[in-house]
């Protein structure tokens, strides 16, 4: 059977709890692992929780807020039955009945029932308020570590783009600035080339960006993504080559924009291929 990819593991009071994400924003936490804190039969614990009327009210509200394909009529049917002694509910019955996306049930080595972090923390509260705090503590530690790694990568790419910018400006100085230009003309030449790169990458000049973001303390490049910074470093180097080849700015803009599109598409494809793909084996 295919395995449900686990992105990370958090630890709470001796329990290992798996996490996966499909888009690196919405994280799903194993409530099967959380339920092990209460019982050696985690599936029974989950079924008891999900048949609870308060739980169904919460799950229904979450789905209505986040799931455009949620089935409210079917949900009303479940809600009306909740509380009856004969009423039974399971994650799979809930998922299939209302087309839920907040809870997923997967098979495989890392299988079990996973829930969006919003729902998983609600489940943890039902299990134990103390246990929930331990989960949140290690979850925050995990997010802090991830943010530190992202910050390091962003700063590294920002520094690379700055180094390549020196290569870029040296090419401008050697090929585009005659000795008889005034300081104002020299400054304009540098700014014009910088904005040509901005147009190729961001589709707007630095001035246009500032007009659109008057409250921002940074500049257009400070707000760039990691991928954009990496592409910026590449097109700075390539623009220096094109300048040395005597290409006009209008020609270079077209070439560089095409390069930007190709490289960003390639990076997006690489990122997509790294995302966990969850296969349902039931």
NORFENCOR-V197605 format. One record per pair of residues at least 12 apart in sequence whose C-alpha atoms are under 10 Angstrom apart, sorted by sequence separation. I is the first residue (numbers start at 1). J is the second residue. If there is no record, write none. Layout:
i=I j=J
i=I j=J
This chain:
i=6 j=18
i=7 j=19
i=8 j=20
i=17 j=29
i=18 j=30
i=19 j=31
i=31 j=43
i=32 j=44
i=34 j=46
i=60 j=72
i=63 j=75
i=91 j=103
i=92 j=104
i=102 j=114
i=103 j=115
i=104 j=116
i=120 j=132
i=121 j=133
i=124 j=136
i=177 j=189
i=194 j=206
i=195 j=207
i=207 j=219
i=208 j=220
i=209 j=221
i=5 j=18
i=6 j=19
i=7 j=20
i=8 j=21
i=17 j=30
i=18 j=31
i=32 j=45
i=91 j=104
i=92 j=105
i=102 j=115
i=103 j=116
i=173 j=186
i=176 j=189
i=177 j=190
i=192 j=205
i=206 j=219
i=207 j=220
i=239 j=252
i=242 j=255
i=5 j=19
i=6 j=20
i=7 j=21
i=16 j=30
i=17 j=31
i=18 j=32
i=19 j=33
i=31 j=45
i=32 j=46
i=91 j=105
i=92 j=106
i=101 j=115
i=102 j=116
i=103 j=117
i=121 j=135
i=172 j=186
i=176 j=190
i=191 j=205
i=206 j=220
i=238 j=252
i=239 j=253
i=242 j=256
i=5 j=20
i=6 j=21
i=7 j=22
i=17 j=32
i=18 j=33
i=31 j=46
i=60 j=75
i=90 j=105
i=101 j=116
i=102 j=117
i=121 j=136
i=191 j=206
i=205 j=220
i=206 j=221
i=4 j=20
i=5 j=21
i=17 j=33
i=18 j=34
i=59 j=75
i=60 j=76
i=78 j=94
i=102 j=118
i=103 j=119
i=173 j=189
i=204 j=220
i=239 j=255
i=5 j=22
i=7 j=24
i=16 j=33
i=17 j=34
i=102 j=119
i=103 j=120
i=172 j=189
i=173 j=190
i=176 j=193
i=238 j=255
i=239 j=256
i=15 j=33
i=16 j=34
i=17 j=35
i=57 j=75
i=60 j=78
i=102 j=120
i=172 j=190
i=202 j=220
i=238 j=256
i=10 j=29
i=15 j=34
i=17 j=36
i=56 j=75
i=57 j=76
i=60 j=79
i=75 j=94
i=78 j=97
i=202 j=221
i=7 j=27
i=9 j=29
i=15 j=35
i=16 j=36
i=56 j=76
i=74 j=94
i=77 j=97
i=78 j=98
i=169 j=189
i=235 j=255
i=236 j=256
i=7 j=28
i=8 j=29
i=9 j=30
i=15 j=36
i=16 j=37
i=57 j=78
i=77 j=98
i=92 j=113
i=169 j=190
i=172 j=193
i=235 j=256
i=238 j=259
i=6 j=28
i=12 j=34
i=15 j=37
i=56 j=78
i=57 j=79
i=75 j=97
i=76 j=98
i=91 j=113
i=117 j=139
i=168 j=190
i=198 j=220
i=202 j=224
i=234 j=256
i=235 j=257
i=6 j=29
i=14 j=37
i=56 j=79
i=74 j=97
i=75 j=98
i=91 j=114
i=198 j=221
i=201 j=224
i=6 j=30
i=13 j=37
i=55 j=79
i=73 j=97
i=74 j=98
i=75 j=99
i=91 j=115
i=169 j=193
i=232 j=256
i=235 j=259
i=12 j=37
i=53 j=78
i=54 j=79
i=57 j=82
i=70 j=95
i=71 j=96
i=72 j=97
i=73 j=98
i=74 j=99
i=75 j=100
i=168 j=193
i=169 j=194
i=234 j=259
i=235 j=260
i=53 j=79
i=56 j=82
i=71 j=97
i=72 j=98
i=168 j=194
i=202 j=228
i=234 j=260
i=51 j=78
i=52 j=79
i=53 j=80
i=55 j=82
i=70 j=97
i=71 j=98
i=72 j=99
i=201 j=228
i=51 j=79
i=53 j=81
i=54 j=82
i=70 j=98
i=71 j=99
i=201 j=229
i=231 j=259
i=232 j=260
i=53 j=82
i=54 j=83
i=69 j=98
i=70 j=99
i=71 j=100
i=165 j=194
i=231 j=260
i=234 j=263
i=51 j=81
i=52 j=82
i=53 j=83
i=69 j=99
i=70 j=100
i=201 j=231
i=202 j=232
i=231 j=261
i=51 j=82
i=52 j=83
i=53 j=84
i=68 j=99
i=69 j=100
i=70 j=101
i=201 j=232
i=231 j=262
i=50 j=82
i=51 j=83
i=52 j=84
i=67 j=99
i=68 j=100
i=69 j=101
i=200 j=232
i=228 j=260
i=231 j=263
i=51 j=84
i=56 j=89
i=67 j=100
i=68 j=101
i=230 j=263
i=231 j=264
i=60 j=94
i=66 j=100
i=67 j=101
i=198 j=232
i=201 j=235
i=230 j=264
i=52 j=87
i=59 j=94
i=63 j=98
i=66 j=101
i=67 j=102
i=197 j=232
i=200 j=235
i=228 j=263
i=51 j=87
i=52 j=88
i=63 j=99
i=64 j=100
i=66 j=102
i=227 j=263
i=228 j=264
i=231 j=267
i=51 j=88
i=52 j=89
i=63 j=100
i=227 j=264
i=230 j=267
i=50 j=88
i=51 j=89
i=56 j=94
i=60 j=98
i=62 j=100
i=63 j=101
i=197 j=235
i=50 j=89
i=51 j=90
i=62 j=101
i=63 j=102
i=197 j=236
i=228 j=267
i=48 j=88
i=49 j=89
i=50 j=90
i=51 j=91
i=60 j=100
i=62 j=102
i=63 j=103
i=227 j=267
i=47 j=88
i=48 j=89
i=49 j=90
i=50 j=91
i=59 j=100
i=227 j=268
i=47 j=89
i=48 j=90
i=60 j=102
i=194 j=236
i=197 j=239
i=46 j=89
i=47 j=90
i=51 j=94
i=59 j=102
i=193 j=236
i=196 j=239
i=46 j=90
i=47 j=91
i=50 j=94
i=59 j=103
i=46 j=91
i=44 j=90
i=193 j=239
i=43 j=90
i=43 j=91
i=200 j=252
i=201 j=253
i=196 j=249
i=200 j=253
i=62 j=116
i=196 j=250
i=199 j=253
i=200 j=254
i=203 j=257
i=197 j=252
i=198 j=253
i=200 j=255
i=201 j=256
i=202 j=257
i=62 j=118
i=193 j=249
i=196 j=252
i=197 j=253
i=200 j=256
i=201 j=257
i=62 j=119
i=192 j=249
i=196 j=253
i=199 j=256
i=200 j=257
i=201 j=258
i=199 j=257
i=200 j=258
i=201 j=259
i=202 j=260
i=59 j=118
i=197 j=256
i=198 j=257
i=200 j=259
i=201 j=260
i=59 j=119
i=161 j=221
i=193 j=253
i=196 j=256
i=197 j=257
i=200 j=260
i=201 j=261
i=58 j=119
i=196 j=257
i=200 j=261
i=59 j=122
i=158 j=221
i=197 j=260
i=201 j=264
i=55 j=119
i=58 j=122
i=158 j=222
i=168 j=233
i=175 j=240
i=158 j=224
i=171 j=237
i=46 j=113
i=55 j=122
i=155 j=222
i=158 j=225
i=161 j=228
i=162 j=229
i=165 j=232
i=168 j=235
i=169 j=236
i=172 j=239
i=176 j=243
i=55 j=123
i=154 j=222
i=157 j=225
i=158 j=226
i=161 j=229
i=164 j=232
i=165 j=233
i=168 j=236
i=169 j=237
i=171 j=239
i=172 j=240
i=175 j=243
i=176 j=244
i=43 j=112
i=157 j=226
i=160 j=229
i=161 j=230
i=164 j=233
i=165 j=234
i=167 j=236
i=168 j=237
i=171 j=240
i=174 j=243
i=175 j=244
i=42 j=112
i=43 j=113
i=154 j=224
i=156 j=226
i=157 j=227
i=158 j=228
i=159 j=229
i=160 j=230
i=161 j=231
i=162 j=232
i=163 j=233
i=164 j=234
i=165 j=235
i=166 j=236
i=167 j=237
i=168 j=238
i=169 j=239
i=170 j=240
i=171 j=241
i=174 j=244
i=175 j=245
i=176 j=246
i=42 j=113
i=55 j=126
i=154 j=225
i=155 j=226
i=157 j=228
i=158 j=229
i=159 j=230
i=161 j=232
i=162 j=233
i=164 j=235
i=165 j=236
i=166 j=237
i=167 j=238
i=168 j=239
i=169 j=240
i=171 j=242
i=172 j=243
i=175 j=246
i=31 j=103
i=154 j=226
i=157 j=229
i=158 j=230
i=160 j=232
i=161 j=233
i=164 j=236
i=165 j=237
i=167 j=239
i=168 j=240
i=171 j=243
i=172 j=244
i=30 j=103
i=32 j=105
i=50 j=123
i=153 j=226
i=154 j=227
i=156 j=229
i=157 j=230
i=160 j=233
i=161 j=234
i=163 j=236
i=164 j=237
i=167 j=240
i=168 j=241
i=171 j=244
i=28 j=102
i=29 j=103
i=30 j=104
i=49 j=123
i=153 j=227
i=154 j=228
i=155 j=229
i=156 j=230
i=157 j=231
i=158 j=232
i=159 j=233
i=160 j=234
i=161 j=235
i=162 j=236
i=163 j=237
i=164 j=238
i=166 j=240
i=167 j=241
i=28 j=103
i=29 j=104
i=30 j=105
i=151 j=226
i=154 j=229
i=157 j=232
i=158 j=233
i=161 j=236
i=165 j=240
i=168 j=243
i=26 j=102
i=28 j=104
i=150 j=226
i=154 j=230
i=157 j=233
i=161 j=237
i=164 j=240
i=46 j=123
i=49 j=126
i=35 j=113
i=49 j=127
i=32 j=111
i=33 j=112
i=34 j=113
i=30 j=110
i=32 j=112
i=33 j=113
i=34 j=114
i=30 j=111
i=31 j=112
i=32 j=113
i=33 j=114
i=46 j=127
i=30 j=112
i=31 j=113
i=32 j=114
i=45 j=127
i=30 j=113
i=31 j=114
i=32 j=115
i=29 j=113
i=30 j=114
i=31 j=115
i=28 j=113
i=29 j=114
i=30 j=115
i=31 j=116
i=28 j=114
i=29 j=115
i=30 j=116
i=31 j=117
i=34 j=120
i=27 j=114
i=28 j=115
i=29 j=116
i=30 j=117
i=34 j=121
i=37 j=124
i=27 j=115
i=28 j=116
i=29 j=117
i=31 j=119
i=32 j=120
i=35 j=123
i=27 j=116
i=28 j=117
i=29 j=118
i=31 j=120
i=34 j=123
i=35 j=124
i=38 j=127
i=26 j=116
i=27 j=117
i=28 j=118
i=29 j=119
i=30 j=120
i=31 j=121
i=34 j=124
i=37 j=127
i=38 j=128
i=26 j=117
i=27 j=118
i=28 j=119
i=29 j=120
i=35 j=126
i=36 j=127
i=37 j=128
i=18 j=110
i=26 j=118
i=28 j=120
i=29 j=121
i=31 j=123
i=35 j=127
i=18 j=111
i=27 j=120
i=31 j=124
i=34 j=127
i=35 j=128
i=38 j=131
i=18 j=112
i=20 j=114
i=34 j=128
i=37 j=131
i=19 j=114
i=20 j=115
i=21 j=116
i=18 j=114
i=19 j=115
i=20 j=116
i=19 j=116
i=34 j=131
i=19 j=117
i=34 j=132
i=4 j=105
i=34 j=135
i=4 j=106
i=3 j=106
i=4 j=107
i=5 j=108
i=2 j=106
i=3 j=107
i=4 j=108
i=5 j=109
i=6 j=110
i=2 j=107
i=3 j=108
i=4 j=109
i=5 j=110
i=6 j=111
i=1 j=107
i=2 j=108
i=3 j=109
i=4 j=110
i=5 j=111
i=1 j=108
i=2 j=109
i=3 j=110
i=4 j=111
i=1 j=109
i=2 j=110
i=3 j=111
i=4 j=112
i=2 j=111
i=1 j=111
i=15 j=131
i=13 j=130
i=13 j=131
i=17 j=135
i=12 j=131
i=16 j=135
i=12 j=132
i=15 j=135
i=19 j=139
i=12 j=133
i=13 j=134
i=12 j=134
i=13 j=135
i=17 j=139
i=11 j=134
i=12 j=135
i=10 j=134
i=11 j=135
i=12 j=136
i=10 j=135
i=11 j=136
i=12 j=137
i=10 j=136
i=11 j=137
i=12 j=138
i=10 j=137
i=11 j=138
i=12 j=139
i=10 j=138
i=11 j=139
i=9 j=138
i=10 j=139
i=9 j=139
i=10 j=140
i=8 j=139
i=10 j=141
i=11 j=142
i=10 j=142
i=9 j=142
i=8 j=142
i=111 j=280
i=111 j=281
i=107 j=278
i=108 j=279
i=106 j=278
i=107 j=279
i=108 j=280
i=106 j=279
i=107 j=280
i=108 j=281
i=104 j=278
i=106 j=280
i=107 j=281
i=105 j=280
i=106 j=281
i=107 j=282
i=104 j=280
i=105 j=281
i=106 j=282
i=105 j=282
i=92 j=282
i=23 j=271
i=23 j=272
i=22 j=272
i=23 j=274
i=24 j=275
i=22 j=274
i=23 j=275
i=24 j=276
i=22 j=275
i=23 j=276
i=21 j=275
i=22 j=276
i=23 j=277
i=20 j=275
i=21 j=276
i=22 j=277
i=20 j=276
i=21 j=277
i=22 j=278
i=20 j=277
i=21 j=278
i=20 j=278
i=7 j=275
i=7 j=276
i=5 j=275
i=6 j=276
i=5 j=276
i=4 j=276
i=5 j=277
i=6 j=278
i=4 j=277
i=5 j=278
i=3 j=277
i=4 j=278
i=5 j=279
i=3 j=278
i=4 j=279
i=2 j=278
i=3 j=279
i=4 j=280
i=2 j=279
i=3 j=280
i=1 j=279
i=2 j=280
i=3 j=281
i=1 j=280
i=2 j=281
i=1 j=281
